[in-house]
Amino acid sequence: MNYVELIQRQAGLVFGNKEKADAWLSQPKTAFDGKTPTELAHSEAGYLLVKVVLERINQGYAC
């Protein structure tokens, strides 16, 4: 499994369904300098950054 697949899987768990996860993953984020989470997840460093944000969202923090 590559980083994009891993982040898609985690986003699905956090948001509860694929449609919501895909919507979040495909929208540019200010926190990611205008890049989408999917764009960042192509590298290990980007994947780790997106993973941390998803973990924060899962814990109830708005991002």
Backbone hydrogen bonds, N-H to C=O, Kabsch-Sander energy under -0.5 kcal/mol:
donor,donor_aa,acceptor,acceptor_aa,energy
6,L,2,N,-2.3
7,I,3,Y,-2.4
8,Q,4,V,-2.4
9,R,5,E,-2.2
10,Q,6,L,-2.4
11,A,7,I,-2.7
12,G,8,Q,-2.1
13,L,9,R,-1.7
14,V,10,Q,-2.4
15,F,11,A,-2.9
16,G,12,G,-1.3
21,A,17,N,-2.0
22,D,18,K,-3.1
23,A,19,E,-2.2
24,W,20,K,-2.3
25,L,21,A,-2.7
26,S,22,D,-1.5
27,Q,23,A,-0.6
27,Q,24,W,-0.9
29,K,35,K,-2.3
32,F,29,K,-1.1
33,D,30,T,-1.9
34,G,29,K,-2.3
35,K,29,K,-0.5
35,K,32,F,-1.5
38,T,25,L,-1.8
40,L,36,T,-2.0
41,A,37,P,-2.0
42,H,39,E,-1.1
43,S,40,L,-1.7
47,Y,43,S,-2.6
48,L,44,E,-2.4
49,L,45,A,-1.8
50,V,46,G,-2.6
51,K,47,Y,-2.6
52,V,48,L,-2.0
53,V,49,L,-1.8
54,L,50,V,-2.6
55,E,51,K,-2.3
56,R,52,V,-2.1
57,I,53,V,-2.5
58,N,54,L,-2.6
59,Q,55,E,-1.3
60,G,57,I,-1.7
61,Y,56,R,-2.7
